[in-house]
Amino acid sequence: MVKCTVEKDKIEKIIKYHFEHNNEIFEARYIISKKPTVELLHNGSHLGFIDDLKIKHDYIVNTDTTPIKVTVWIEYNIYSTYIGKINGLGIEIDEKPVQNTLADPETHIKNGRSGFYVLFFILLLKCIITYYSNYKEYFSHIVSIISSMVYFIPLLFSFIVFIKYFKWTKFALFTGLIISILEMVDYLYALPNSIIKGTNGATLLIWILLRIATICIFIGALKWKVKFGYNKNE
């Protein structure tokens, strides 16, 4: 792993990646916009410019010792905030991943945490709705609390493994995935009743896609975790 420091300029919307390899200094300037671009610098001089997506560009730096190959690519999705896809810049030097970029497995493993935020929101919302609907029917706080526990218990358990995410990474991801799948099954079981009640089709589709996205987030992070078997926090 090639160490890299990241400097963010929120005003100009630029993320600067500073890294060094064989005493050669590099900087990649990732400009955030609807069409992101990257400027690559070597020892302060312009080396390359990238403005297309998902295409890996190779740059050869001729040094006094051996040539250095720098591989750079951009991953971007305007809807990534909602579906958990990782945005940003991928960099490799001589096929070694550069830290804090998309080439770094840790970046993908950390992304699994975003799935828990969505899961917390869904389970908490279900707790509130279940409590309210039961209280409205039975006028009993005890009955309402007991009914809502079916969602509160997995919510609490998810929160515990989330707190220990960097210590129990693989266990936390498996837990999040299993709870997300069970919650999806529960939602699909209740879906026909929602259709009968005339719930807006677009709303139902959004909720389904949100759940699918959450499951995909956990699967993606778990895939990287299983593949590399560790992260720097363990």
Backbone as CSV, one residue per row, in Angstrom:
resi,resn,N_x,N_y,N_z,CA_x,CA_y,CA_z,C_x,C_y,C_z
1,MET,0.829,-1.190,0.000,0.000,0.000,0.000,0.871,1.250,0.000
2,VAL,0.594,2.163,-0.915,1.314,3.431,-0.976,0.546,4.444,-0.131
3,LYS,1.204,5.020,0.869,0.553,5.960,1.769,0.162,7.230,1.033
4,CYS,-0.978,7.776,1.430,-1.506,8.959,0.753,-2.248,9.833,1.760
5,THR,-2.028,11.125,1.690,-2.769,12.075,2.515,-3.777,12.798,1.632
6,VAL,-4.915,13.117,2.223,-6.005,13.732,1.467,-6.304,15.112,2.031
7,GLU,-6.402,16.078,1.149,-6.714,17.456,1.531,-7.971,17.890,0.773
8,LYS,-9.011,18.298,1.516,-10.273,18.664,0.891,-10.502,20.176,0.952
9,ASP,-10.841,20.740,-0.183,-11.199,22.155,-0.280,-12.676,22.229,-0.638
10,LYS,-13.530,22.423,0.389,-14.976,22.394,0.185,-15.467,23.590,-0.623
11,ILE,-14.756,24.694,-0.542,-15.184,25.896,-1.261,-14.972,25.716,-2.774
12,GLU,-13.772,25.284,-3.155,-13.475,25.086,-4.575,-13.865,23.693,-5.063
13,LYS,-14.326,22.837,-4.146,-14.757,21.476,-4.458,-13.628,20.675,-5.133
14,ILE,-12.487,20.703,-4.476,-11.330,19.959,-4.965,-10.800,19.061,-3.842
15,ILE,-10.508,17.821,-4.191,-9.869,16.906,-3.249,-8.459,16.626,-3.773
16,LYS,-7.465,16.903,-2.954,-6.075,16.722,-3.368,-5.479,15.494,-2.683
17,TYR,-4.929,14.608,-3.469,-4.293,13.396,-2.977,-2.773,13.555,-3.118
18,HIS,-2.069,13.521,-1.993,-0.615,13.661,-2.000,0.023,12.313,-1.658
19,PHE,0.899,11.824,-2.511,1.555,10.546,-2.239,2.962,10.542,-2.843
20,GLU,3.789,9.630,-2.359,5.194,9.577,-2.763,5.591,8.140,-3.033
21,HIS,6.418,7.956,-4.052,6.858,6.603,-4.402,8.265,6.687,-4.984
22,ASN,9.206,5.928,-4.400,10.613,5.954,-4.835,11.174,7.374,-4.877
23,ASN,10.826,8.133,-3.837,11.296,9.518,-3.690,10.746,10.465,-4.754
24,GLU,9.740,10.013,-5.502,9.068,10.876,-6.477,7.746,11.341,-5.864
25,ILE,7.469,12.641,-5.981,6.284,13.222,-5.342,5.170,13.403,-6.368
26,PHE,3.973,12.920,-5.994,2.820,13.010,-6.887,1.665,13.730,-6.185
27,GLU,0.823,14.335,-7.006,-0.409,14.944,-6.488,-1.502,14.775,-7.533
28,ALA,-2.658,14.311,-7.090,-3.819,14.178,-7.965,-4.902,15.121,-7.459
29,ARG,-5.370,15.988,-8.326,-6.404,16.960,-7.964,-7.731,16.531,-8.562
30,TYR,-8.603,16.039,-7.687,-9.921,15.540,-8.106,-10.925,16.675,-7.974
31,ILE,-11.428,17.149,-9.103,-12.358,18.284,-9.124,-13.780,17.744,-9.192
32,ILE,-14.573,18.014,-8.142,-15.933,17.495,-8.037,-16.897,18.381,-8.817
33,SER,-17.654,17.783,-9.719,-18.668,18.503,-10.491,-19.589,17.472,-11.126
34,LYS,-20.522,17.921,-11.970,-21.400,16.982,-12.656,-20.581,16.075,-13.575
35,LYS,-19.470,16.627,-14.078,-18.524,15.826,-14.854,-17.154,15.993,-14.210
36,PRO,-16.815,15.153,-13.231,-15.557,15.308,-12.487,-14.334,15.132,-13.375
37,THR,-13.264,15.801,-13.000,-12.001,15.703,-13.730,-10.857,15.521,-12.745
38,VAL,-9.736,15.053,-13.251,-8.555,14.838,-12.421,-7.323,15.382,-13.140
39,GLU,-6.534,16.139,-12.406,-5.240,16.587,-12.917,-4.160,15.887,-12.100
40,LEU,-3.246,15.242,-12.803,-2.169,14.512,-12.147,-0.863,15.294,-12.274
41,LEU,-0.187,15.490,-11.141,1.066,16.233,-11.109,2.200,15.341,-10.634
42,HIS,3.391,15.574,-11.176,4.593,14.856,-10.762,5.680,15.872,-10.459
43,ASN,6.105,15.889,-9.191,7.105,16.868,-8.740,6.699,18.299,-9.101
44,GLY,5.391,18.563,-8.996,4.878,19.902,-9.251,4.572,20.207,-10.697
45,SER,4.913,19.319,-11.619,4.684,19.535,-13.051,3.494,18.718,-13.533
46,HIS,2.773,19.263,-14.505,1.594,18.590,-15.064,1.998,17.283,-15.741
47,LEU,1.318,16.200,-15.385,1.612,14.887,-15.955,0.482,14.378,-16.836
48,GLY,-0.760,14.653,-16.430,-1.892,14.173,-17.212,-3.193,14.774,-16.755
49,PHE,-4.222,14.659,-17.616,-5.554,15.195,-17.308,-6.586,14.162,-17.739
50,ILE,-7.530,13.875,-16.841,-8.550,12.851,-17.100,-9.940,13.468,-16.946
51,ASP,-10.812,13.209,-17.915,-12.174,13.715,-17.824,-13.220,12.674,-18.235
52,ASP,-12.804,11.411,-18.388,-13.773,10.355,-18.685,-13.879,9.406,-17.493
53,LEU,-14.909,8.580,-17.507,-15.223,7.736,-16.357,-14.872,6.273,-16.608
54,LYS,-14.423,5.608,-15.539,-14.228,4.163,-15.495,-13.200,3.643,-16.503
55,ILE,-12.413,4.539,-17.079,-11.353,4.128,-17.993,-10.010,4.355,-17.304
56,LYS,-9.222,3.317,-17.192,-7.936,3.426,-16.515,-6.882,4.010,-17.461
57,HIS,-6.228,5.058,-16.983,-5.191,5.726,-17.764,-3.826,5.451,-17.124
58,ASP,-2.873,5.033,-17.940,-1.518,4.751,-17.461,-0.569,5.869,-17.869
59,TYR,0.248,6.286,-16.903,1.273,7.298,-17.160,2.619,6.732,-16.713
60,ILE,3.604,6.855,-17.570,4.945,6.352,-17.260,5.849,7.527,-16.903
61,VAL,6.435,7.449,-15.723,7.362,8.482,-15.269,8.775,7.921,-15.351
62,ASN,9.602,8.548,-16.155,10.983,8.099,-16.307,11.853,8.762,-15.239
63,THR,12.419,7.949,-14.381,13.269,8.452,-13.310,14.718,8.037,-13.565
64,ASP,15.603,8.424,-12.680,17.019,8.072,-12.819,17.272,6.595,-12.552
65,THR,16.347,5.946,-11.900,16.514,4.515,-11.570,15.638,3.664,-12.489
66,THR,14.395,3.451,-12.108,13.492,2.638,-12.924,12.212,3.424,-13.209
67,PRO,11.567,3.178,-14.350,10.318,3.866,-14.672,9.218,3.529,-13.664
68,ILE,8.337,4.474,-13.444,7.203,4.287,-12.540,5.917,4.393,-13.352
69,LYS,5.051,3.418,-13.186,3.754,3.454,-13.876,2.667,3.889,-12.896
70,VAL,1.968,4.948,-13.251,0.871,5.465,-12.433,-0.435,5.212,-13.183
71,THR,-1.362,4.514,-12.547,-2.673,4.220,-13.146,-3.742,5.012,-12.405
72,VAL,-4.548,5.734,-13.157,-5.557,6.617,-12.558,-6.896,6.419,-13.259
73,TRP,-7.979,6.411,-12.478,-9.326,6.351,-13.063,-10.327,7.035,-12.139
74,ILE,-11.487,7.371,-12.711,-12.540,8.071,-11.974,-13.776,7.189,-11.878
75,GLU,-14.377,7.144,-10.698,-15.688,6.511,-10.510,-16.627,7.575,-9.980
76,TYR,-17.750,7.745,-10.639,-18.682,8.783,-10.178,-20.106,8.414,-10.555
77,ASN,-21.029,8.732,-9.636,-22.451,8.529,-9.893,-23.211,9.601,-9.146
78,ILE,-23.988,10.393,-9.852,-24.675,11.526,-9.232,-25.649,11.075,-8.149
79,TYR,-26.130,9.809,-8.235,-27.074,9.296,-7.242,-26.391,8.480,-6.155
80,SER,-25.076,8.537,-6.114,-24.325,7.674,-5.204,-24.643,7.917,-3.744
81,THR,-25.000,9.145,-3.396,-25.318,9.459,-2.006,-26.481,8.609,-1.522
82,TYR,-27.377,8.255,-2.436,-28.581,7.537,-2.046,-28.439,6.025,-2.170
83,ILE,-27.518,5.547,-2.991,-27.413,4.100,-3.172,-26.120,3.518,-2.622
84,GLY,-25.255,4.373,-2.056,-24.072,3.865,-1.386,-22.884,3.593,-2.279
85,LYS,-22.973,3.944,-3.556,-21.835,3.728,-4.442,-20.721,4.696,-4.057
86,ILE,-19.482,4.223,-4.138,-18.356,5.063,-3.760,-17.966,5.971,-4.920
87,ASN,-17.874,7.254,-4.632,-17.371,8.203,-5.613,-15.886,8.379,-5.447
88,GLY,-15.242,8.927,-6.446,-13.893,9.370,-6.252,-12.884,8.870,-7.243
89,LEU,-11.671,8.803,-6.750,-10.516,8.578,-7.587,-9.816,7.273,-7.226
90,GLY,-9.448,6.511,-8.238,-8.673,5.305,-8.024,-7.255,5.504,-8.540
91,ILE,-6.273,5.143,-7.742,-4.877,5.327,-8.142,-4.058,4.090,-7.746
92,GLU,-3.238,3.649,-8.672,-2.269,2.595,-8.399,-0.899,3.043,-8.902
93,ILE,0.152,2.670,-8.186,1.521,2.938,-8.630,2.258,1.614,-8.710
94,ASP,2.739,1.306,-9.911,3.383,0.007,-10.144,2.499,-1.125,-9.640
95,GLU,1.172,-0.957,-9.892,0.136,-1.934,-9.536,-0.063,-2.077,-8.030
96,LYS,0.465,-1.149,-7.263,0.227,-1.113,-5.816,-0.879,-0.102,-5.532
97,PRO,-1.885,-0.455,-4.719,-2.974,0.483,-4.427,-2.495,1.682,-3.619
98,VAL,-3.015,2.844,-3.939,-2.710,4.054,-3.190,-3.781,4.234,-2.119
99,GLN,-3.331,4.448,-0.900,-4.216,4.556,0.259,-5.253,5.670,0.078
100,ASN,-6.442,5.438,0.605,-7.549,6.407,0.595,-8.111,6.681,-0.796
101,THR,-7.811,5.826,-1.768,-8.431,5.933,-3.085,-9.246,4.665,-3.335
102,LEU,-9.900,4.591,-4.482,-10.731,3.431,-4.785,-9.926,2.149,-4.956
103,ALA,-8.620,2.278,-5.129,-7.780,1.079,-5.226,-7.528,0.463,-3.863
104,ASP,-7.803,1.215,-2.814,-7.574,0.785,-1.437,-8.760,-0.051,-0.958
105,PRO,-8.550,-1.332,-0.623,-9.661,-2.168,-0.137,-10.378,-1.560,1.064
106,GLU,-9.627,-0.852,1.902,-10.208,-0.268,3.106,-11.304,0.736,2.783
107,THR,-11.156,1.420,1.654,-12.167,2.384,1.228,-13.508,1.691,1.006
108,HIS,-13.474,0.536,0.365,-14.700,-0.221,0.081,-15.270,-0.863,1.351
109,ILE,-14.379,-1.330,2.214,-14.829,-1.950,3.465,-15.528,-0.920,4.349
110,LYS,-14.958,0.276,4.435,-15.575,1.344,5.232,-16.952,1.725,4.697
111,ASN,-17.141,1.585,3.390,-18.411,1.972,2.781,-19.583,1.157,3.319
112,GLY,-19.275,-0.016,3.896,-20.329,-0.842,4.470,-21.074,-0.157,5.596
113,ARG,-20.426,0.814,6.234,-21.078,1.538,7.332,-22.300,2.309,6.846
114,SER,-22.262,2.778,5.593,-23.389,3.557,5.074,-24.659,2.722,5.000
115,GLY,-24.516,1.398,4.839,-25.693,0.533,4.819,-26.425,0.533,6.144
116,PHE,-25.667,0.681,7.241,-26.299,0.698,8.560,-27.155,1.948,8.768
117,TYR,-26.746,3.068,8.204,-27.545,4.288,8.358,-28.927,4.111,7.757
118,VAL,-28.974,3.487,6.580,-30.267,3.232,5.935,-31.067,2.217,6.744
119,LEU,-30.376,1.182,7.224,-31.045,0.146,8.013,-31.616,0.723,9.303
120,PHE,-30.861,1.600,9.966,-31.355,2.253,11.188,-32.626,3.031,10.904
121,PHE,-32.612,3.779,9.820,-33.769,4.613,9.458,-35.009,3.755,9.227
122,ILE,-34.854,2.666,8.464,-35.990,1.801,8.148,-36.544,1.134,9.402
123,LEU,-35.669,0.570,10.228,-36.121,-0.133,11.433,-36.737,0.819,12.451
124,LEU,-36.146,1.997,12.603,-36.707,2.975,13.526,-38.083,3.431,13.055
125,LEU,-38.217,3.654,11.757,-39.515,4.049,11.195,-40.551,2.956,11.422
126,LYS,-40.148,1.697,11.275,-41.070,0.584,11.502,-41.460,0.482,12.975
127,CYS,-40.521,0.762,13.872,-40.830,0.761,15.303,-41.917,1.788,15.617
128,ILE,-41.739,2.983,15.079,-42.688,4.073,15.343,-44.060,3.768,14.763
129,ILE,-44.085,3.283,13.512,-45.359,2.984,12.855,-46.076,1.843,13.570
130,THR,-45.329,0.807,13.949,-45.931,-0.334,14.652,-46.493,0.096,15.996
131,TYR,-45.730,0.901,16.719,-46.201,1.389,18.021,-47.478,2.209,17.856
132,TYR,-47.466,3.119,16.910,-48.616,4.015,16.709,-49.860,3.250,16.277
133,SER,-49.710,2.332,15.326,-50.869,1.593,14.815,-51.478,0.691,15.891
134,ASN,-50.623,0.069,16.726,-51.142,-0.789,17.796,-51.794,0.020,18.910
135,TYR,-51.217,1.170,19.220,-51.823,2.007,20.257,-53.173,2.555,19.787
136,LYS,-53.238,2.869,18.499,-54.478,3.379,17.931,-55.587,2.324,17.991
137,GLU,-55.181,1.039,17.899,-56.165,-0.038,17.893,-56.505,-0.534,19.297
138,TYR,-55.484,-0.646,20.201,-55.703,-1.254,21.511,-55.661,-0.255,22.673
139,PHE,-55.208,0.970,22.419,-55.095,1.998,23.469,-54.281,1.503,24.669
140,SER,-53.232,0.759,24.381,-52.384,0.215,25.435,-50.915,0.425,25.071
141,HIS,-50.213,1.118,25.964,-48.790,1.349,25.721,-47.994,0.048,25.818
142,ILE,-48.418,-0.832,26.729,-47.707,-2.101,26.911,-47.791,-2.957,25.660
143,VAL,-48.987,-3.082,25.102,-49.180,-3.862,23.872,-48.393,-3.248,22.720
144,SER,-48.419,-1.933,22.654,-47.722,-1.224,21.574,-46.211,-1.415,21.666
145,ILE,-45.675,-1.341,22.882,-44.234,-1.520,23.088,-43.808,-2.940,22.738
146,ILE,-44.607,-3.926,23.205,-44.287,-5.330,22.911,-44.319,-5.585,21.409
147,SER,-45.289,-5.013,20.721,-45.413,-5.204,19.272,-44.239,-4.593,18.520
148,SER,-43.788,-3.435,18.970,-42.701,-2.744,18.279,-41.337,-3.371,18.571
149,MET,-41.264,-4.262,19.585,-39.987,-4.895,19.931,-39.460,-5.773,18.802
150,VAL,-40.346,-6.268,17.940,-39.928,-7.127,16.843,-38.983,-6.378,15.901
151,TYR,-39.082,-5.052,15.887,-38.175,-4.233,15.080,-37.112,-3.541,15.936
152,PHE,-37.457,-3.304,17.206,-36.506,-2.606,18.073,-35.299,-3.484,18.410
153,ILE,-35.531,-4.790,18.607,-34.424,-5.698,18.950,-33.376,-5.761,17.836
154,PRO,-33.773,-5.999,16.562,-32.751,-5.964,15.504,-32.129,-4.589,15.328
155,LEU,-32.900,-3.536,15.612,-32.349,-2.182,15.550,-31.254,-2.002,16.585
156,LEU,-31.511,-2.455,17.802,-30.528,-2.351,18.877,-29.291,-3.189,18.578
157,PHE,-29.512,-4.404,18.084,-28.392,-5.292,17.766,-27.539,-4.716,16.635
158,SER,-28.210,-4.141,15.640,-27.496,-3.511,14.529,-26.651,-2.349,15.021
159,PHE,-27.192,-1.598,15.949,-26.467,-0.443,16.479,-25.213,-0.885,17.241
160,ILE,-25.325,-1.988,17.971,-24.182,-2.499,18.742,-23.051,-2.920,17.811
161,VAL,-23.378,-3.689,16.764,-22.319,-4.135,15.849,-21.779,-2.963,15.029
162,PHE,-22.610,-1.957,14.811,-22.150,-0.768,14.099,-21.099,-0.023,14.930
163,ILE,-21.327,0.082,16.232,-20.371,0.739,17.122,-19.032,-0.006,17.098
164,LYS,-19.102,-1.334,16.987,-17.894,-2.164,16.978,-17.452,-2.510,15.543
165,TYR,-17.881,-1.718,14.593,-17.678,-2.053,13.177,-16.221,-2.358,12.840
166,PHE,-15.299,-1.517,13.268,-13.906,-1.689,12.888,-13.220,-2.823,13.644
167,LYS,-13.846,-3.297,14.715,-13.304,-4.423,15.467,-13.938,-5.733,15.015
168,TRP,-15.226,-5.660,14.697,-15.968,-6.852,14.270,-16.431,-6.696,12.824
169,THR,-15.593,-6.236,11.945,-16.029,-5.846,10.601,-16.813,-6.925,9.871
170,LYS,-16.224,-8.114,9.759,-16.894,-9.177,9.012,-18.204,-9.581,9.674
171,PHE,-18.199,-9.713,11.005,-19.414,-10.069,11.742,-20.476,-8.992,11.572
172,ALA,-20.050,-7.722,11.628,-20.986,-6.608,11.489,-21.634,-6.613,10.104
173,LEU,-20.840,-6.871,9.070,-21.373,-6.891,7.704,-22.328,-8.062,7.489
174,PHE,-21.977,-9.239,8.023,-22.884,-10.385,7.942,-24.193,-10.077,8.669
175,THR,-24.079,-9.466,9.837,-25.264,-9.115,10.626,-26.148,-8.135,9.869
176,GLY,-25.543,-7.078,9.334,-26.302,-6.094,8.580,-26.980,-6.703,7.374
177,LEU,-26.272,-7.603,6.689,-26.826,-8.251,5.503,-28.016,-9.135,5.859
178,ILE,-27.875,-9.951,6.896,-28.954,-10.861,7.298,-30.191,-10.087,7.744
179,ILE,-29.982,-9.057,8.574,-31.116,-8.260,9.051,-31.780,-7.541,7.880
180,SER,-30.988,-7.059,6.930,-31.550,-6.366,5.765,-32.393,-7.305,4.915
181,ILE,-31.911,-8.541,4.736,-32.662,-9.522,3.950,-33.969,-9.887,4.653
182,LEU,-33.899,-10.114,5.972,-35.109,-10.443,6.730,-36.114,-9.286,6.693
183,GLU,-35.588,-8.072,6.776,-36.465,-6.895,6.731,-37.109,-6.768,5.357
184,MET,-36.356,-7.096,4.311,-36.900,-7.069,2.952,-38.026,-8.091,2.793
185,VAL,-37.809,-9.299,3.328,-38.842,-10.346,3.281,-40.095,-9.867,4.013
186,ASP,-39.891,-9.232,5.169,-41.014,-8.711,5.946,-41.779,-7.652,5.153
187,TYR,-41.035,-6.810,4.452,-41.675,-5.762,3.650,-42.462,-6.355,2.485
188,LEU,-41.857,-7.337,1.811,-42.535,-7.966,0.678,-43.782,-8.719,1.124
189,TYR,-43.747,-9.261,2.341,-44.916,-9.960,2.895,-46.080,-8.991,3.086
190,ALA,-45.747,-7.767,3.492,-46.795,-6.766,3.737,-47.147,-5.965,2.483
191,LEU,-46.389,-6.175,1.407,-46.580,-5.382,0.188,-47.968,-5.525,-0.433
192,PRO,-48.526,-6.744,-0.557,-49.873,-6.866,-1.149,-50.924,-6.035,-0.417
193,ASN,-50.820,-5.993,0.902,-51.771,-5.207,1.686,-51.630,-3.719,1.384
194,SER,-50.395,-3.267,1.174,-50.164,-1.861,0.840,-50.744,-1.524,-0.522
195,ILE,-50.624,-2.481,-1.456,-51.179,-2.274,-2.800,-52.699,-2.178,-2.735
196,ILE,-53.299,-3.054,-1.914,-54.759,-3.044,-1.753,-55.230,-1.714,-1.176
197,LYS,-54.444,-1.164,-0.249,-54.807,0.114,0.376,-54.588,1.296,-0.559
198,GLY,-54.007,1.032,-1.728,-53.846,2.091,-2.713,-52.613,2.944,-2.522
199,THR,-51.590,2.401,-1.890,-50.338,3.143,-1.716,-49.725,3.450,-3.078
200,ASN,-49.206,4.662,-3.231,-48.633,5.107,-4.495,-47.562,4.141,-4.984
201,GLY,-47.666,3.746,-6.267,-46.725,2.785,-6.828,-45.289,3.279,-6.822
202,ALA,-45.090,4.575,-7.089,-43.749,5.151,-7.095,-43.118,5.066,-5.704
203,THR,-43.938,5.293,-4.676,-43.453,5.214,-3.291,-43.005,3.798,-2.953
204,LEU,-43.828,2.827,-3.357,-43.477,1.427,-3.107,-42.175,1.051,-3.814
205,LEU,-42.010,1.536,-5.047,-40.809,1.231,-5.818,-39.564,1.834,-5.157
206,ILE,-39.688,3.068,-4.677,-38.563,3.733,-4.006,-38.133,2.949,-2.775
207,TRP,-39.118,2.485,-1.975,-38.793,1.723,-0.769,-38.123,0.398,-1.106
208,ILE,-38.576,-0.243,-2.187,-37.965,-1.513,-2.605,-36.524,-1.286,-3.059
209,LEU,-36.320,-0.245,-3.869,-34.977,0.052,-4.372,-34.034,0.437,-3.241
210,LEU,-34.562,1.143,-2.255,-33.735,1.531,-1.104,-33.259,0.302,-0.345
211,ARG,-34.156,-0.667,-0.184,-33.793,-1.905,0.513,-32.793,-2.729,-0.292
212,ILE,-33.016,-2.797,-1.601,-32.078,-3.525,-2.464,-30.699,-2.882,-2.411
213,ALA,-30.671,-1.536,-2.436,-29.400,-0.812,-2.376,-28.664,-1.103,-1.077
214,THR,-29.399,-1.176,0.021,-28.792,-1.461,1.320,-28.146,-2.842,1.325
215,ILE,-28.848,-3.826,0.787,-28.302,-5.178,0.696,-27.050,-5.191,-0.175
216,CYS,-27.089,-4.448,-1.288,-25.929,-4.388,-2.193,-24.725,-3.742,-1.518
217,ILE,-24.971,-2.746,-0.677,-23.878,-2.089,0.050,-23.161,-3.098,0.938
218,PHE,-23.935,-3.868,1.696,-23.348,-4.870,2.592,-22.613,-5.957,1.808
219,ILE,-23.202,-6.400,0.698,-22.555,-7.442,-0.112,-21.236,-6.928,-0.680
220,GLY,-21.240,-5.686,-1.177,-20.027,-5.113,-1.746,-18.910,-4.996,-0.735
221,ALA,-19.225,-4.472,0.435,-18.211,-4.314,1.489,-17.725,-5.676,1.990
222,LEU,-18.665,-6.625,2.116,-18.307,-7.960,2.592,-17.409,-8.674,1.593
223,LYS,-17.655,-8.447,0.302,-16.831,-9.070,-0.738,-15.371,-8.621,-0.602
224,TRP,-15.166,-7.328,-0.395,-13.802,-6.812,-0.230,-13.178,-7.301,1.071
225,LYS,-13.998,-7.392,2.117,-13.492,-7.850,3.410,-13.048,-9.307,3.344
226,VAL,-13.863,-10.138,2.733,-13.531,-11.564,2.619,-12.316,-11.752,1.700
227,LYS,-12.247,-10.965,0.622,-11.157,-11.094,-0.335,-9.797,-10.768,0.275
228,PHE,-9.759,-9.694,1.096,-8.488,-9.273,1.666,-8.293,-9.733,3.098
229,GLY,-9.389,-10.085,3.777,-9.285,-10.753,5.071,-8.946,-9.870,6.260
230,TYR,-8.651,-8.608,6.037,-8.284,-7.738,7.140,-8.470,-6.291,6.744
231,ASN,-8.408,-5.394,7.737,-8.289,-3.970,7.432,-7.339,-3.353,8.441
232,LYS,-6.928,-2.138,8.200,-5.868,-1.523,8.997,-6.278,-1.213,10.424
233,ASN,-7.601,-1.287,10.710,-8.069,-0.992,12.065,-8.074,-2.218,12.954
234,GLU,-7.780,-3.387,12.406,-7.815,-4.620,13.196,-6.406,-5.015,13.624
